[in-house]
Amino acid sequence: MEYVNRARDHLNKKLKEKNALTDCLNKVQEKTGVKAEYIIYGACAFIVLWLMVGWGATLLANFIGFLYPAYASIKAIESTCKEDDTKWLTYWVVYAAFGLIETFTDIFLYWIPLYCILLIYLMIPGKYNGSILLYNRFIRPYILKYENHIDKAADEVGRFVDKGMLCGSLFSHL
């Protein structure tokens, strides 16, 4: 509670300063009768809601789903512990799978409120880590079942590229 009181005092101190924002807030306060402090709280609440369920949800989801995991992955690479490497590699496999699925289902996922909460679930530390659960339950069994087929297809593509057939076929019409 102490932190909240300090933040509120700091906000009220800033609201007493003379600048373009406080001038605007004072005009809104005069017209509406709502204190500038409450206008700020309302604006912040609106922005948070907009980020969670509105058009800003994509920005928030990308921030949560990419920036922090990228940072944590770099820290894992730099550490000597193998366990955190496995955790973040698993996260990125699941994140990539979601990215692929999202390409085809974005119109539906857009309507799922608080999609970023799902991304947070994928990063939770400990035994309830969503990415590890999804990986072990869905991705790993599928990959193990079709591993030979996937490896053969990857080898074929590799040979195709090594022979220059890809570039040749792409630019043969020029």
GUTI-433706 format. One record per residue (C-alpha): x, y, z. Coordinates in steps of 0.05 Angstrom, whole numbers, padded with zeros to 5 digits, always signed. Layout:
BEGIN
XYZ...
END
This chain:
BEGIN
+00000+00000+00000+00059+00045+00014+00080+00040-00059+00011+00060-00083+00010+00121-00037+00079+00143-00060+00057+00135-00133-00006+00175-00120+00033+00230-00085+00082+00232-00143+00025+00237-00193-00008+00294-00155+00059+00330-00151+00067+00324-00227-00004+00348-00238+00013+00413-00203+00069+00428-00252+00055+00477-00308+00059+00444-00377+00016+00429-00438-00011+00364-00409-00032+00395-00343-00063+00454-00379-00105+00406-00420-00123+00364-00359-00144+00427-00321-00190+00448-00379-00222+00378-00380-00229+00381-00304-00264+00449-00308-00312+00424-00362-00329+00357-00330-00319+00369-00256-00276+00306-00253-00209+00314-00217-00148+00310-00262-00121+00253-00220-00183+00211-00237-00179+00230-00310-00108+00201-00310-00132+00138-00276-00188+00130-00326-00141+00141-00385-00092+00090-00357-00149+00039-00346-00173+00051-00417-00103+00040-00445-00093-00024-00405-00161-00051-00428-00145-00030-00500-00079-00066-00496-00112-00129-00468-00172-00136-00513-00169-00083-00567-00124-00070-00626-00066-00062-00578-00072-00134-00557-00027-00154-00615+00027-00106-00591+00021-00131-00520+00021-00204-00542+00083-00193-00584+00117-00157-00528+00101-00212-00478+00109-00269-00527+00174-00247-00560+00214-00193-00524+00219-00224-00455+00229-00295-00480+00284-00270-00527+00319-00236-00469+00310-00298-00425+00337-00342-00481+00399-00299-00487+00409-00305-00412+00399-00380-00417+00451-00385-00474+00501-00347-00431+00489-00390-00369+00522-00457-00356+00456-00490-00336+00426-00537-00388+00357-00537-00356+00341-00465-00375+00365-00478-00447+00316-00535-00453+00260-00493-00424+00270-00436-00473+00282-00481-00533+00216-00516-00516+00183-00448-00511+00208-00427-00580+00184-00493-00611+00115-00481-00583+00117-00407-00602+00135-00426-00674+00079-00477-00675+00031-00423-00651+00057-00376-00703+00043-00427-00758-00026-00442-00731-00039-00368-00722-00027-00356-00796-00088-00397-00812-00131-00382-00751-00115-00309-00737-00186-00288-00752-00210-00334-00695-00153-00322-00646-00164-00247-00652-00231-00256-00617-00201-00295-00559-00198-00244-00503-00133-00236-00467-00092-00278-00516-00030-00251-00482-00049-00290-00419-00040-00353-00460+00030-00330-00478+00045-00316-00405+00020-00387-00389+00071-00413-00439+00127-00380-00400+00107-00397-00328+00167-00425-00291+00162-00493-00257+00123-00556-00271+00061-00519-00297+00100-00486-00354+00050-00485-00412+00101-00493-00467+00130-00556-00436+00060-00585-00426+00038-00569-00497+00104-00594-00526+00100-00661-00489+00026-00670-00502+00020-00650-00575+00083-00630-00612+00132-00684-00588+00087-00744-00603+00072-00717-00673+00146-00703-00688+00168-00771-00662+00114-00806-00703+00134-00771-00768+00208-00759-00754+00233-00804-00810+00186-00772-00862+00206-00702-00840+00281-00720-00842+00273-00750-00912+00236-00688-00937+00289-00642-00907+00344-00683-00939+00309-00679-01007+00302-00604-01001+00376-00600-00981+00398-00640-01042+00352-00599-01086+00383-00535-01061+00454-00563-01064+00446-00580-01137+00425-00508-01151+00358-00533-01176+00320-00485-01132+00354-00423-01159+00353-00450-01229+00279-00465-01227+00263-00399-01194+00300-00357-01245+00292-00398-01308+00238-00352-01335+00285-00291-01334
END
